Amino acid sequence: MLRINSEYTLEISKDLEELFKALSNINRLTLVYILATGEMERVSVTEMAKKMGLTQPAASQHLKILKTANILNAKKQGNYIYYTFNHKALINHKEKIDFLFGCVFTKCDKRQKEE
């Protein structure tokens, strides 16, 4: 049985807290959807600002948060920095989310059988 205060669950919880904080903004979520749907393969600060109706400093801050949370990678080309998905980190994020929801659904299934 998994213990809530185990080192493993505490580590996952801290990681998920940072991930969920990064995704807790409508502009950042919208950008993730735009990149995920293939509307854009990569995005620069200038492109995000124009597409989302944001100032460049605001767009830059959103992209920085997504990069810090290992959702995006940054690659400099000429005068621009382009952001794309960080595939390896996203797989890691997904595994942690799957673990969390796996625990939740296990509990829900157990309670449902008891009723």
Phi, psi and omega per residue, in radians:
M1 nan 2.428 -3.118
L2 -1.398 2.366 3.112
R3 -1.739 2.374 -3.105
I4 -1.052 -0.670 -3.075
N5 -1.637 0.308 3.114
S6 -1.203 2.733 3.139
E7 -1.031 -0.684 -3.119
Y8 -1.107 -0.849 -3.119
T9 -1.199 -0.563 3.084
L10 -1.162 -0.717 3.114
E11 -1.109 -0.824 3.131
I12 -1.076 -0.734 -3.117
S13 -1.086 -0.726 3.105
K14 -1.121 -0.751 3.120
D15 -1.113 -0.764 3.138
L16 -1.181 -0.588 3.083
E17 -1.031 -0.803 3.131
E18 -1.139 -0.729 3.123
L19 -1.090 -0.854 -3.107
F20 -1.160 -0.590 3.051
K21 -1.079 -0.762 -3.121
A22 -1.132 -0.561 -3.111
L23 -1.641 0.103 -3.046
S24 -1.537 0.303 -3.130
N25 -2.170 2.350 -3.077
I26 -1.067 -0.638 3.135
N27 -1.162 -0.724 3.126
R28 -1.204 -0.708 3.090
L29 -1.106 -0.740 3.122
T30 -1.075 -0.736 3.108
L31 -1.082 -0.742 3.100
V32 -1.047 -0.762 3.107
Y33 -1.093 -0.732 -3.141
I34 -1.065 -0.812 3.119
L35 -1.174 -0.664 -3.085
A36 -1.225 -0.576 -3.106
T37 -1.433 -0.083 3.114
G38 1.472 0.074 3.097
E39 -1.021 -0.609 3.047
M40 -2.425 2.438 3.114
E41 -1.474 -0.544 -3.141
R42 -2.622 2.859 -3.103
V43 -2.496 2.500 3.025
S44 -1.852 2.960 3.108
V45 -1.022 -0.793 -3.118
T46 -1.063 -0.795 3.138
E47 -1.120 -0.734 3.136
M48 -1.129 -0.767 -3.134
A49 -1.018 -0.810 -3.128
K50 -1.150 -0.837 -3.080
K51 -1.108 -0.663 -3.031
M52 -1.716 -0.101 -3.117
G53 1.248 0.637 -3.116
L54 -1.951 2.849 2.970
T55 -1.291 2.771 3.113
Q56 -1.098 -0.707 3.086
P57 -1.062 -0.678 3.135
A58 -1.162 -0.783 3.117
A59 -1.068 -0.745 3.126
S60 -1.048 -0.737 -3.141
Q61 -1.127 -0.748 3.121
H62 -1.092 -0.769 3.135
L63 -1.137 -0.666 3.108
K64 -1.090 -0.726 3.133
I65 -1.104 -0.760 3.122
L66 -1.163 -0.604 3.097
K67 -1.228 -0.753 3.135
T68 -1.081 -0.587 3.124
A69 -1.454 0.140 -3.140
N70 1.041 0.605 3.027
I71 -1.615 -0.636 -3.133
L72 -2.111 2.664 2.949
N73 -1.830 2.685 3.080
A74 -2.086 2.385 3.105
K75 -2.406 2.172 -3.124
K76 -1.436 2.296 3.041
Q77 -2.360 1.946 -3.090
G78 1.102 -2.215 -3.137
N79 -1.556 -0.037 -3.052
Y80 -1.984 2.668 2.967
I81 -1.934 2.194 3.137
Y82 -1.872 2.449 -3.094
Y83 -1.950 2.345 3.086
T84 -2.372 2.933 3.126
F85 -1.128 2.502 3.039
N86 -1.637 1.537 -2.989
H87 -0.985 -0.840 -3.110
K88 -1.076 -0.759 3.139
A89 -1.181 -0.631 3.127
L90 -1.129 -0.630 3.067
I91 -1.084 -0.752 3.107
N92 -1.088 -0.770 3.099
H93 -1.044 -0.774 -3.117
K94 -1.080 -0.728 3.129
E95 -1.067 -0.692 3.134
K96 -1.211 -0.700 3.096
I97 -1.151 -0.747 3.109
D98 -1.059 -0.689 3.107
F99 -1.087 -0.820 -3.141
L100 -1.035 -0.906 -3.103
F101 -1.235 -0.484 3.030
G102 -1.068 -0.748 3.086
C103 -1.102 -0.743 -3.135
V104 -1.100 -0.849 -3.104
F105 -1.180 -0.569 3.055
T106 -1.061 -0.781 3.119
K107 -1.137 -0.769 -3.137
C108 -1.094 -0.754 3.134
D109 -1.110 -0.695 3.129
K110 -1.111 -0.788 -3.135
R111 -1.147 -0.665 -3.125
Q112 -1.125 -0.655 3.136
K113 -1.201 -0.544 -3.129
E114 -1.295 -0.409 -3.073
E115 -1.391 nan nan
